[in-house]
Amino acid sequence: MRSLLRLCPLLVAIGLLFAAGPALAGKRAALVLANSAYQHAPSLANPVNDGAVMAKTLKEAGFDVVESRHDLSALDTRRVLRDFADATRDADIAVVYYAGHGIEVEGSNYLIPVDAKLERDTDVYDEALSLDRVLVAVEPAKQLRLVILDACRDNPFGRRMKRTVASRNIGRGLAQVEPSSPNTLIAYSAKAGFTAQDGDGANSPFTVALSKHLTTPGLDVRRAFGFVRDEVLKSTGNKQEPFVYGSLGGEDVPLVPVKVAAVAPTANPQADIRRDYELALQVGNRPAWEAFLAQHPDGFYASLAKLQLEKIGAEQAHAAAIAKAKQAEAERDRLAAVGAQKAAQARAAADAKAAEQAQLAAQKAKEQAQQQAAAAEQQRVNLAATAPSTAPASTTSAAGTNVASLTPATAPADLSRSVQTELGRVGCFSGQADGNWNTSSQRSLSQFNRYAGTKLDVKVASTDALDAVKSKPSRVCPLVCEHGFKVDGDKCSRIVCRDGYAINDDNECEKQRAAKPAKPATAKRDDGDERPARQRRQSGGAAVGAAGGYGAAAGIAAAAGAGRRSSGGQVYCNNAGCRPVHRGCRLEYRGGGGPGNDANAEVCY
């Protein structure tokens, strides 16, 4: 009884802290919309089934409001969204799940009600509901605004829709979004620009994975979607990759909080202290640790609690140093912009430099405190596994604060290896996680900074970098494949072309052109007559002249000569008739002509 009374003040304090902290959410509201019975397009088999599964999952998770509707017209959908916005005004978490057809027009996304015709591309503005209208319905929620769209199906409306403007783009799947409101996440069943599968069963692969992981007690919603992504990729053979857009803060945001079991009184005082410590560790803020130390000022767990307080203090000092450094830099830049006196600018520059040095020192102190606290906690977990109800007294000095005997659980090599592993998970690091923070690792973290919008120091592997990379539930850096390879899920696979096709410069299979047949060699002239061309022309002209000036015999000779020349030989004609020129001889034009005087003479060598 005295033990129970002794624990009451601490339990009351811990309970109040839990009630005020983010680990236990307040009111949670959900709206489930599912459209299957489309009036002007083929019906969909799974959306209504998917909606029923999600409504059941959210109700079993203890949501205060779960409104489920299906096969709504455009007017009814607008009314339901308006009523749901009223229900979220005092909610901490608001969730909208939609299954059905969706369409992207000119970079904007629309949900398609069952009565939509969409004969023209401009009809989406009147007959469909924009994603922005859904975001308005969840906007009043204070802690988390979550919209889940299982609407990336192959859309029949887009194929038959008339274009009023030829250049208007109607996308495949849904377009990428960047929520403007804080604490907002938008989850797609498939990455922007891709379509999702309905699966072979009564539910889509995306909804099946959601029902398994989304409402796991205590699981951060970003990690839950990471598990959903992994399961969908596996079940679809890497053909469908869910994607989440938006960002949250550094604290975990589970849809379902962890239920804290009541601490039953026990006769073992060491077990009482351990349970009190674990309660304070679960809350994890300064008031919780101060409440623990007020009840248990000495001993092993008190030493661990003081390390946790030092870690929190170092983190707060680091945050204050960052704010001061930013303020000093802003003042320095302001004085430079207005052209202040050089002395004032020099002082501002010195202040900015000093603030930067203080920030670096605070960062080192924070990392050291985090490593010490992690080492102590690892030691405690190891001891609890071997002897749950005991703690070594040798680790506590007279002051009760000496934990020097604990070895660091997070050595620099281990921290580097953890950062490398997480960078590989988000697609920014392709090497082996060996703990060697070399140039390749620095380039990988720099690439993460580029695509995640962070400004982490790439020279060292820090806990800030590890936390930042861990907060990303899915791929951050794009997958780049070499020529001859294509993106296949999270890896590059070789492009294989069928027979008769080859990979072109655009990395596509292109039909190969048949080789042109070789041209036959051109027949050469008969080189038997080796006379110069001028002489051959003269002899030909003489023969014609003879034919023209010496009667029928000459004409016959010319005709015979022409016929023989076509076959490569020569003919010699005179008053006696015509005969072939002897082998090794040729005709030579001598001029003249007439009776008894041949114009051509046969010359032999």
Backbone torsions as a table, in degrees:
resi	resn	phi	psi	omega
1	MET	NA	-45.2	179.5
2	ARG	-62.8	-36.2	178.1
3	SER	-63.2	-40.9	179.4
4	LEU	-65.6	-42.9	179.1
5	LEU	-64.2	-36.1	179.7
6	ARG	-64.1	-33.4	-177.7
7	LEU	-82.9	-16.5	-172.9
8	CYS	-57.5	-49.2	-179.1
9	PRO	-57.4	-41.9	179.9
10	LEU	-65.6	-43.7	-179.3
11	LEU	-63.7	-38.1	177.9
12	VAL	-63.9	-44.0	-179.8
13	ALA	-63.5	-44.0	179.3
14	ILE	-63.0	-40.9	179.8
15	GLY	-62.5	-40.3	178.1
16	LEU	-65.7	-39.3	179.8
17	LEU	-66.3	-38.3	177.1
18	PHE	-63.3	-40.1	-177.9
19	ALA	-65.0	-32.1	-177.3
20	ALA	-90.7	-18.3	-173.8
21	GLY	-83.5	167.9	-178.4
22	PRO	-78.0	-11.4	-175.8
23	ALA	-64.8	-33.5	178.0
24	LEU	-108.0	112.0	-177.7
25	ALA	-75.2	154.4	175.8
26	GLY	-83.3	-126.4	-177.1
27	LYS	-69.1	136.5	179.0
28	ARG	-126.1	129.8	-177.5
29	ALA	-127.4	144.0	-178.6
30	ALA	-139.7	144.1	175.3
31	LEU	-125.1	126.0	-179.9
32	VAL	-114.1	120.5	178.7
33	LEU	-119.6	133.5	-179.2
34	ALA	-141.9	126.7	-179.6
35	ASN	-119.8	117.6	177.1
36	SER	-119.6	-43.4	-171.6
37	ALA	-86.0	73.9	178.5
38	TYR	-74.4	136.2	-174.8
39	GLN	-81.9	-27.2	-175.7
40	HIS	-122.1	24.8	177.1
41	ALA	-157.7	160.3	178.9
42	PRO	-58.1	143.1	-179.4
43	SER	-68.5	153.1	176.8
44	LEU	-103.8	139.5	-173.4
45	ALA	-81.4	-38.6	-166.6
46	ASN	-93.0	-30.5	-171.2
47	PRO	-51.5	-45.8	-179.3
48	VAL	-63.5	-40.4	176.3
49	ASN	-63.2	-42.2	178.9
50	ASP	-63.2	-41.5	178.7
51	GLY	-62.1	-40.1	179.0
52	ALA	-64.1	-40.8	179.0
53	VAL	-64.2	-44.3	-178.5
54	MET	-68.1	-38.8	177.7
55	ALA	-62.3	-43.5	178.3
56	LYS	-63.8	-41.3	-179.8
57	THR	-62.4	-44.3	-177.6
58	LEU	-70.8	-36.2	177.3
59	LYS	-65.2	-43.6	179.5
60	GLU	-67.1	-23.6	178.0
61	ALA	-78.9	-3.0	176.1
62	GLY	88.6	21.4	176.8
63	PHE	-63.7	140.3	-178.1
64	ASP	-71.3	-35.8	180.0
65	VAL	-130.0	124.9	173.2
66	VAL	-133.2	103.0	178.9
67	GLU	-101.7	122.0	-177.0
68	SER	-121.6	123.4	178.9
69	ARG	-135.8	152.1	179.0
70	HIS	-142.7	156.0	177.2
71	ASP	53.0	56.9	-177.9
72	LEU	-96.9	147.4	171.5
73	SER	-77.6	174.8	-179.7
74	ALA	-63.1	-43.4	-179.0
75	LEU	-64.8	-45.0	-179.7
76	ASP	-65.1	-35.7	179.0
77	THR	-64.8	-41.5	178.7
78	ARG	-63.0	-39.6	179.6
79	ARG	-66.1	-41.5	179.6
80	VAL	-64.4	-41.0	178.2
81	LEU	-64.7	-37.3	178.3
82	ARG	-64.8	-44.7	179.4
83	ASP	-65.6	-37.5	-179.8
84	PHE	-67.4	-35.0	176.6
85	ALA	-59.9	-36.9	176.7
86	ASP	-65.5	-37.1	-178.5
87	ALA	-71.8	-19.6	-177.3
88	THR	-95.2	1.9	-175.3
89	ARG	-64.8	-31.5	178.1
90	ASP	-112.3	21.9	-177.8
91	ALA	-96.6	149.9	172.5
92	ASP	-88.8	-35.1	-178.4
93	ILE	-127.6	130.8	176.7
94	ALA	-128.5	130.2	-177.4
95	VAL	-127.4	132.4	171.2
96	VAL	-120.9	124.4	175.6
97	TYR	-113.5	129.6	179.8
98	TYR	-129.5	131.8	173.8
99	ALA	-126.2	131.7	-177.6
100	GLY	153.3	-155.6	179.6
101	HIS	-89.1	142.5	171.7
102	GLY	-135.8	161.7	-177.6
103	ILE	-148.3	148.4	177.1
104	GLU	-114.8	125.1	178.1
105	VAL	-128.1	121.1	178.4
106	GLU	52.9	41.8	175.6
107	GLY	81.7	-1.2	177.9
108	SER	-109.9	146.6	-176.1
109	ASN	-104.6	143.3	-177.8
110	TYR	-136.2	143.0	172.3
111	LEU	-95.4	136.8	-171.7
112	ILE	-104.0	115.3	175.6
113	PRO	-69.7	169.9	-174.0
114	VAL	-74.6	-19.0	-178.1
115	ASP	-96.7	7.1	-178.3
116	ALA	-73.0	139.8	174.4
117	LYS	-99.9	-45.2	178.0
118	LEU	52.7	55.0	178.2
119	GLU	-73.8	-29.4	178.2
120	ARG	-124.1	158.9	-178.3
121	ASP	-64.6	-29.0	-179.5
122	THR	-76.9	-9.7	179.8
123	ASP	-68.8	-18.3	-179.6
124	VAL	-62.5	-29.9	-178.4
125	TYR	-68.9	-25.2	-177.5
126	ASP	-102.4	-34.8	-170.5
127	GLU	-102.8	-16.5	-179.0
128	ALA	-111.4	173.0	-179.9
129	LEU	-117.2	127.2	-178.1
130	SER	-72.6	154.2	176.6
131	LEU	-61.7	-31.7	178.0
132	ASP	-60.5	-34.1	179.0
133	ARG	-65.6	-35.9	177.7
134	VAL	-69.0	-39.5	179.4
135	LEU	-63.7	-30.9	176.5
136	VAL	-63.3	-34.5	-177.2
137	ALA	-68.8	-30.9	-179.5
138	VAL	-97.1	-2.8	-174.0
139	GLU	-60.0	-34.5	-178.1
140	PRO	-66.1	-18.9	-177.4
141	ALA	-61.3	142.2	-171.0
142	LYS	-91.2	-33.8	-172.3
143	GLN	-104.6	-41.8	-177.4
144	LEU	-148.4	131.7	173.8
145	ARG	-118.7	114.2	-172.5
146	LEU	-125.5	125.6	175.6
147	VAL	-121.0	124.4	-178.4
148	ILE	-114.8	123.9	-175.9
149	LEU	-119.2	108.7	169.8
150	ASP	-98.5	63.8	-170.8
151	ALA	-132.1	21.4	-177.2
152	CYS	-92.9	38.1	-177.1
153	ARG	-80.8	164.7	173.9
154	ASP	-69.1	114.0	-165.1
155	ASN	-93.4	120.8	178.9
156	PRO	-71.4	-25.5	-179.2
157	PHE	-64.9	-40.2	-177.1
158	GLY	-65.1	-31.0	-177.8
159	ARG	-72.9	-34.7	-175.4
160	ARG	-100.8	-3.9	-174.7
161	MET	-69.1	134.5	177.7
162	LYS	-80.4	139.3	177.7
163	ARG	-92.6	121.0	174.5
164	THR	-78.2	-25.5	174.6
165	VAL	-128.9	125.1	-172.7
166	ALA	-60.5	-30.5	-176.2
167	SER	-86.2	-3.2	-178.1
168	ARG	-69.5	128.5	-175.1
169	ASN	-90.0	129.5	173.0
170	ILE	-119.7	110.5	-169.2
171	GLY	-80.4	170.1	174.6
172	ARG	-99.9	120.6	-173.2
173	GLY	80.6	-149.0	-179.7
174	LEU	-114.1	156.8	-178.7
175	ALA	-87.7	153.5	177.4
176	GLN	-64.5	144.2	-178.8
177	VAL	-127.8	155.0	173.3
178	GLU	-130.4	97.6	-177.1
179	PRO	-58.4	135.9	179.5
180	SER	-87.9	-22.9	179.9
181	SER	-83.2	144.1	178.0
182	PRO	-71.0	160.3	177.0
183	ASN	55.9	39.5	-178.5
184	THR	-122.2	130.6	175.3
185	LEU	-124.2	138.9	175.3
186	ILE	-124.5	117.8	-176.0
187	ALA	-107.3	127.4	176.5
188	TYR	-103.0	146.4	174.3
189	SER	-71.2	-19.6	175.9
190	ALA	-145.8	151.0	-178.6
191	LYS	-57.2	151.9	-179.3
192	ALA	-52.4	132.8	179.8
193	GLY	87.6	-0.3	179.5
194	PHE	-120.9	159.5	179.2
195	THR	-105.6	156.5	-178.2
196	ALA	-103.9	165.4	-179.9
197	GLN	-104.0	147.0	175.4
198	ASP	-83.9	-18.1	-179.7
199	GLY	82.6	175.1	-178.2
200	ASP	-93.4	-14.5	-177.3
201	GLY	-97.8	-161.0	-177.8
202	ALA	-78.6	-13.8	-178.0
203	ASN	-130.1	153.3	178.9
204	SER	-72.7	153.6	177.9
205	PRO	-57.5	-34.9	-179.4
206	PHE	-64.8	-47.1	-178.7
207	THR	-68.4	-36.2	177.4
208	VAL	-59.9	-45.4	180.0
209	ALA	-67.4	-38.2	177.6
210	LEU	-59.1	-46.9	-177.0
211	SER	-63.4	-22.7	180.0
212	LYS	-84.0	-38.3	-167.1
213	HIS	-113.2	-27.8	-168.1
214	LEU	-64.2	-36.4	-175.0
215	THR	-105.8	26.8	174.8
216	THR	-65.3	124.5	-176.6
217	PRO	-57.8	129.9	176.8
218	GLY	78.7	-5.1	-177.9
219	LEU	-84.6	123.1	178.6
220	ASP	-57.2	139.7	-173.3
221	VAL	-62.4	-30.5	179.3
222	ARG	-69.7	-40.9	176.4
223	ARG	-67.6	-35.4	178.2
224	ALA	-59.8	-44.3	178.3
225	PHE	-68.9	-27.3	173.5
226	GLY	-64.5	-41.5	176.2
227	PHE	-66.2	-37.8	177.9
228	VAL	-61.7	-44.9	179.2
229	ARG	-58.3	-47.8	-177.8
230	ASP	-60.8	-42.1	-177.0
231	GLU	-69.5	-39.2	-179.6
232	VAL	-68.1	-41.6	176.4
233	LEU	-58.6	-42.1	-179.2
234	LYS	-67.9	-43.1	-175.9
235	SER	-74.2	-21.4	-179.8
236	THR	-105.5	10.4	-179.5
237	GLY	63.6	39.7	179.6
238	ASN	63.6	21.5	179.1
239	LYS	-91.0	-18.8	-177.3
240	GLN	-133.1	125.0	179.5
241	GLU	-122.9	107.7	174.6
242	PRO	-61.5	155.1	-176.5
243	PHE	-144.0	146.5	-178.6
244	VAL	-121.5	132.2	178.2
245	TYR	-115.7	147.7	-177.4
246	GLY	109.8	-179.8	-177.9
247	SER	-151.0	155.5	175.6
248	LEU	-125.8	175.6	179.0
249	GLY	-78.3	-166.6	-175.0
250	GLY	-79.0	-21.6	-177.7
251	GLU	-79.9	151.5	175.8
252	ASP	-67.8	140.6	178.7
253	VAL	-127.2	87.4	176.7
254	PRO	-82.4	145.8	173.9
255	LEU	-70.6	-29.6	-179.9
256	VAL	-124.7	120.8	-179.0
257	PRO	-73.8	161.3	175.6
258	VAL	-78.1	131.4	177.7
259	LYS	-79.4	123.2	-179.5
260	VAL	-86.9	115.5	180.0
261	ALA	-72.2	143.4	178.1
262	ALA	-64.6	140.0	-179.3
263	VAL	-83.2	113.6	179.3
264	ALA	-80.4	142.2	179.1
265	PRO	-64.3	144.0	-179.9
266	THR	-140.0	155.6	-177.5
267	ALA	-81.1	-9.7	-177.8
268	ASN	-92.0	108.2	-177.1
269	PRO	-64.0	-34.1	179.0
270	GLN	-65.0	-37.6	177.0
271	ALA	-66.5	-35.6	176.6
272	ASP	-61.2	-45.4	-178.4
273	ILE	-64.6	-40.3	179.8
274	ARG	-62.4	-42.3	178.6
275	ARG	-65.0	-40.6	177.0
276	ASP	-61.4	-41.0	179.3
277	TYR	-63.1	-44.3	-179.4
278	GLU	-65.0	-34.3	174.8
279	LEU	-64.5	-45.6	178.2
280	ALA	-63.8	-37.8	179.1
281	LEU	-65.2	-34.5	-179.9
282	GLN	-68.5	-37.7	175.8
283	VAL	-71.7	-51.4	169.2
284	GLY	76.9	16.3	177.4
285	ASN	-116.1	174.9	-175.1
286	ARG	-60.8	-45.7	179.9
287	PRO	-59.2	-35.4	-180.0
288	ALA	-65.2	-44.3	179.8
289	TRP	-69.4	-36.8	176.9
290	GLU	-64.7	-38.1	176.9
291	ALA	-65.1	-38.1	178.4
292	PHE	-65.1	-45.8	-178.2
293	LEU	-67.8	-29.9	176.1
294	ALA	-64.6	-32.5	179.8
295	GLN	-88.1	-33.3	-176.9
296	HIS	-131.5	79.5	-174.3
297	PRO	-75.5	-17.1	-175.8
298	ASP	-127.8	164.0	174.1
299	GLY	107.0	-179.1	-176.8
300	PHE	-60.9	-48.4	-177.4
301	TYR	-70.0	-27.9	174.6
302	ALA	-64.8	-39.1	176.9
303	SER	-62.7	-42.1	177.8
304	LEU	-64.3	-40.6	-179.6
305	ALA	-63.7	-37.2	178.9
306	LYS	-66.9	-36.3	175.0
307	LEU	-63.7	-39.2	177.2
308	GLN	-63.2	-39.2	177.1
309	LEU	-65.4	-40.7	177.7
310	GLU	-62.4	-38.7	178.2
311	LYS	-62.9	-46.1	179.5
312	ILE	-62.3	-42.0	178.6
313	GLY	-62.8	-40.9	178.9
314	ALA	-66.0	-38.8	177.9
315	GLU	-64.8	-42.7	178.4
316	GLN	-65.5	-40.5	177.7
317	ALA	-63.7	-37.6	177.7
318	HIS	-64.1	-43.8	178.5
319	ALA	-62.7	-40.2	178.5
320	ALA	-66.6	-37.8	178.8
321	ALA	-65.8	-38.1	177.1
322	ILE	-62.7	-44.9	-180.0
323	ALA	-63.3	-40.7	180.0
324	LYS	-67.2	-39.1	178.8
325	ALA	-64.2	-42.2	177.5
326	LYS	-62.7	-40.6	179.3
327	GLN	-64.8	-41.9	179.1
328	ALA	-65.7	-40.0	178.0
329	GLU	-64.7	-40.4	178.7
330	ALA	-63.7	-40.4	178.8
331	GLU	-66.4	-40.6	177.5
332	ARG	-61.8	-45.7	-179.8
333	ASP	-66.6	-34.6	179.6
334	ARG	-66.4	-44.6	179.1
335	LEU	-64.1	-37.7	178.0
336	ALA	-66.8	-35.7	-178.0
337	ALA	-70.7	-37.6	-177.8
338	VAL	-87.4	-1.9	177.6
339	GLY	71.5	43.7	-179.6
340	ALA	-68.5	171.2	179.4
341	GLN	-60.5	151.5	-176.4
342	LYS	-62.3	-35.0	-179.6
343	ALA	-64.6	-42.1	178.9
344	ALA	-66.0	-40.9	177.6
345	GLN	-64.3	-37.7	179.6
346	ALA	-65.9	-41.6	177.8
347	ARG	-63.2	-42.0	179.7
348	ALA	-64.9	-38.6	178.4
349	ALA	-65.9	-40.4	177.8
350	ALA	-64.3	-40.6	177.7
351	ASP	-62.9	-41.7	180.0
352	ALA	-64.1	-41.0	179.1
353	LYS	-65.9	-41.9	178.6
354	ALA	-64.2	-38.9	178.8
355	ALA	-65.7	-36.7	178.2
356	GLU	-66.0	-41.8	177.4
357	GLN	-63.5	-39.1	177.7
358	ALA	-65.3	-35.6	178.2
359	GLN	-65.4	-43.3	178.6
360	LEU	-63.7	-41.2	178.6
361	ALA	-64.4	-40.2	178.9
362	ALA	-65.7	-35.9	178.5
363	GLN	-65.5	-42.5	178.1
364	LYS	-64.1	-42.3	179.1
365	ALA	-63.5	-38.3	179.4
366	LYS	-65.7	-44.4	-179.8
367	GLU	-64.1	-38.9	178.4
368	GLN	-65.0	-43.3	179.1
369	ALA	-64.8	-38.1	178.4
370	GLN	-65.2	-40.8	179.3
371	GLN	-66.3	-41.1	178.6
372	GLN	-64.4	-43.0	179.4
373	ALA	-65.7	-39.1	178.5
374	ALA	-65.5	-39.6	178.8
375	ALA	-63.7	-44.3	179.6
376	ALA	-63.7	-40.9	-179.5
377	GLU	-67.5	-37.8	176.9
378	GLN	-63.8	-40.7	177.2
379	GLN	-62.1	-40.8	179.6
380	ARG	-64.1	-42.6	179.7
381	VAL	-63.3	-41.8	178.9
382	ASN	-62.9	-42.0	179.5
383	LEU	-67.7	-39.3	179.8
384	ALA	-65.0	-31.8	179.7
385	ALA	-69.9	-32.3	-179.1
386	THR	-88.9	-39.4	-179.6
387	ALA	-143.6	83.9	-172.0
388	PRO	-57.3	-28.7	-172.8
389	SER	-101.5	6.6	-178.4
390	THR	-125.9	163.0	175.4
391	ALA	-144.9	141.2	-176.2
392	PRO	-69.7	127.1	178.1
393	ALA	-76.9	-19.0	-176.2
394	SER	-67.5	-18.6	-179.1
395	THR	-83.9	-3.0	-176.8
396	THR	-112.9	126.2	177.1
397	SER	-86.4	-173.3	179.2
398	ALA	-62.1	-35.0	178.8
399	ALA	-80.0	-14.8	177.4
400	GLY	77.9	20.9	-176.5
401	THR	-127.4	3.7	-175.1
402	ASN	-90.0	114.2	176.1
403	VAL	-126.4	32.8	-177.5
404	ALA	-66.3	-20.0	-178.7
405	SER	-74.5	-10.4	-179.9
406	LEU	-80.5	130.3	178.4
407	THR	-86.7	143.2	-178.4
408	PRO	-59.2	131.4	178.3
409	ALA	-84.5	-18.8	-178.9
410	THR	-120.7	80.3	176.3
411	ALA	-69.2	160.1	-179.8
412	PRO	-54.3	-40.8	179.7
413	ALA	-64.5	-39.5	178.1
414	ASP	-65.3	-39.8	178.9
415	LEU	-64.8	-43.0	178.2
416	SER	-62.2	-41.5	179.9
417	ARG	-64.2	-38.7	178.9
418	SER	-65.9	-42.0	178.6
419	VAL	-64.8	-42.3	178.1
420	GLN	-61.3	-42.1	-179.9
421	THR	-62.7	-44.1	-179.8
422	GLU	-68.5	-37.5	176.5
423	LEU	-63.3	-36.9	175.6
424	GLY	-65.4	-36.8	-179.8
425	ARG	-63.8	-36.0	-178.8
426	VAL	-93.5	11.1	171.8
427	GLY	82.6	16.9	-178.3
428	CYS	-104.5	-9.6	-176.9
429	PHE	-135.5	127.0	-176.6
430	SER	-113.0	-1.5	-179.2
431	GLY	-84.7	-168.5	179.4
432	GLN	-92.9	134.0	-179.9
433	ALA	-75.7	88.7	-176.1
434	ASP	-108.5	1.5	-179.8
435	GLY	82.0	-0.2	178.9
436	ASN	-92.2	106.1	-175.8
437	TRP	-83.6	82.5	-175.7
438	ASN	-101.1	-168.2	-177.7
439	THR	-61.4	-37.9	179.8
440	SER	-63.2	-40.9	178.4
441	SER	-66.8	-38.9	178.9
442	GLN	-64.6	-40.3	177.4
443	ARG	-64.1	-36.8	180.0
444	SER	-64.8	-43.8	178.3
445	LEU	-68.0	-34.5	175.7
446	SER	-63.8	-39.5	176.9
447	GLN	-65.7	-37.4	175.6
448	PHE	-61.7	-43.7	177.3
449	ASN	-56.0	-41.0	-176.1
450	ARG	-64.6	-46.5	-173.7
451	TYR	-89.3	-21.4	179.3
452	ALA	-95.9	-8.7	179.1
453	GLY	74.8	23.2	179.2
454	THR	-99.9	170.7	179.5
455	LYS	-131.5	53.0	-178.6
456	LEU	-76.4	147.7	176.0
457	ASP	-72.4	118.8	-174.5
458	VAL	-86.2	-7.9	-175.7
459	LYS	-74.4	-26.5	-179.2
460	VAL	-131.6	155.6	173.3
461	ALA	-90.5	107.7	-175.0
462	SER	-109.8	165.5	176.2
463	THR	-67.2	-30.1	175.7
464	ASP	-61.3	-43.3	178.7
465	ALA	-63.7	-42.5	-179.6
466	LEU	-62.2	-43.7	179.9
467	ASP	-66.1	-40.1	-178.4
468	ALA	-65.1	-42.3	-178.9
469	VAL	-71.8	-38.1	179.3
470	LYS	-62.9	-28.6	-176.8
471	SER	-71.3	-12.4	-179.5
472	LYS	-88.8	119.3	-174.9
473	PRO	-77.5	-15.1	-174.9
474	SER	-148.9	-171.8	-175.6
475	ARG	-57.1	137.7	177.2
476	VAL	-111.1	-51.4	-178.9
477	CYS	-83.6	136.1	-179.0
478	PRO	-69.0	152.7	177.5
479	LEU	-86.5	122.8	-179.2
480	VAL	-114.0	124.2	-178.5
481	CYS	-110.7	148.0	179.0
482	GLU	-74.9	169.8	179.1
483	HIS	-61.9	134.3	-177.5
484	GLY	94.5	-1.4	178.8
485	PHE	-126.6	157.8	178.6
486	LYS	-132.0	158.9	179.2
487	VAL	-73.3	127.2	179.3
488	ASP	-132.3	88.8	-175.3
489	GLY	68.7	-119.6	179.6
490	ASP	-101.9	19.0	-179.4
491	LYS	-144.2	168.8	177.1
492	CYS	-102.5	132.2	177.8
493	SER	-121.4	148.9	-175.7
494	ARG	-70.4	138.7	177.1
495	ILE	-80.8	124.4	179.3
496	VAL	-112.1	120.2	-179.9
497	CYS	-97.2	148.8	178.0
498	ARG	-74.3	172.1	-176.7
499	ASP	-58.7	135.4	178.6
500	GLY	90.0	-1.7	-179.8
501	TYR	-122.4	151.3	179.2
502	ALA	-141.0	157.2	-179.2
503	ILE	-75.7	128.0	178.6
504	ASN	-94.4	-172.7	-177.9
505	ASP	-66.9	-21.8	178.5
506	ASP	-88.3	11.5	178.3
507	ASN	64.9	32.7	178.4
508	GLU	-124.1	153.0	177.7
509	CYS	-76.6	126.0	-176.4
510	GLU	-127.4	138.7	-178.4
511	LYS	-67.0	133.2	-179.2
512	GLN	-81.0	138.1	177.7
513	ARG	-77.8	140.1	179.1
514	ALA	-67.8	141.5	-179.8
515	ALA	-67.8	134.1	179.9
516	LYS	-70.1	137.5	178.7
517	PRO	-65.7	145.3	-178.8
518	ALA	-66.2	138.2	-180.0
519	LYS	-70.5	136.8	177.6
520	PRO	-65.2	148.5	-179.4
521	ALA	-63.2	134.1	-178.5
522	THR	-68.8	131.1	179.8
523	ALA	-60.8	132.9	-179.2
524	LYS	-91.1	154.3	179.2
525	ARG	-70.6	160.0	178.0
526	ASP	-70.3	116.0	-177.5
527	ASP	-88.9	12.9	179.4
528	GLY	-61.4	-34.8	178.8
529	ASP	-89.9	102.0	-174.9
530	GLU	-95.2	17.0	-180.0
531	ARG	-70.1	153.1	173.2
532	PRO	-60.2	152.0	-177.4
533	ALA	-59.6	-36.6	-177.7
534	ARG	-63.2	-39.4	-179.2
535	GLN	-69.1	-37.0	178.9
536	ARG	-65.5	-37.3	177.8
537	ARG	-65.4	-38.7	-179.0
538	GLN	-65.6	-42.3	-179.4
539	SER	-66.8	-37.9	177.6
540	GLY	-64.0	-41.9	179.5
541	GLY	-66.8	-34.6	179.0
542	ALA	-66.7	-40.4	179.3
543	ALA	-62.0	-40.9	178.4
544	VAL	-66.1	-38.9	179.1
545	GLY	-63.6	-40.6	178.2
546	ALA	-62.4	-40.7	179.6
547	ALA	-65.1	-35.3	-177.2
548	GLY	-77.9	-28.2	-173.0
549	GLY	-110.4	5.8	-174.2
550	TYR	-134.8	28.2	169.3
551	GLY	85.6	-163.4	-173.4
552	ALA	-67.1	-34.6	-179.0
553	ALA	-62.8	-43.1	178.5
554	ALA	-65.3	-39.2	177.8
555	GLY	-62.2	-41.1	178.1
556	ILE	-64.7	-38.7	178.8
557	ALA	-63.9	-42.3	179.6
558	ALA	-63.2	-43.6	179.5
559	ALA	-64.6	-41.7	179.1
560	ALA	-66.3	-40.6	178.5
561	GLY	-62.6	-40.6	178.7
562	ALA	-62.4	-42.6	179.0
563	GLY	-64.4	-39.5	-178.1
564	ARG	-74.2	-34.6	179.1
565	ARG	-62.8	-31.3	179.7
566	SER	-65.4	-21.2	177.9
567	SER	-101.8	5.2	174.8
568	GLY	100.3	-4.1	-178.8
569	GLY	-102.5	179.9	176.6
570	GLN	-127.8	154.1	-179.8
571	VAL	-125.8	137.6	179.7
572	TYR	-111.6	126.1	-177.6
573	CYS	-123.5	142.9	171.4
574	ASN	-150.9	-160.6	-176.4
575	ASN	-63.0	-25.8	-176.8
576	ALA	-81.6	-10.0	-178.9
577	GLY	126.4	-162.0	-176.3
578	CYS	-121.2	144.1	176.0
579	ARG	-148.5	159.4	176.7
580	PRO	-68.7	147.5	174.7
581	VAL	-68.1	135.6	-178.0
582	HIS	-62.6	153.1	179.2
583	ARG	-62.5	135.3	-179.0
584	GLY	84.4	3.5	179.3
585	CYS	-117.1	167.7	177.6
586	ARG	-149.7	161.2	176.7
587	LEU	-87.9	137.4	178.6
588	GLU	-127.1	128.3	-177.3
589	TYR	-76.8	125.4	-178.1
590	ARG	-110.3	-7.7	-178.9
591	GLY	87.7	175.4	180.0
592	GLY	78.0	-138.6	-177.3
593	GLY	123.2	160.3	-178.3
594	GLY	119.7	-177.0	-176.8
595	PRO	-61.2	129.0	177.3
596	GLY	74.4	6.2	-177.9
597	ASN	-140.8	96.3	-179.0
598	ASP	-73.1	137.8	176.9
599	ALA	-75.1	-28.0	-179.1
600	ASN	-114.8	144.1	177.9
601	ALA	-127.9	143.1	179.3
602	GLU	-86.2	119.7	-177.8
603	VAL	-113.2	125.5	-178.5
604	CYS	-114.2	151.6	-178.0
605	TYR	-118.5	NA	NA
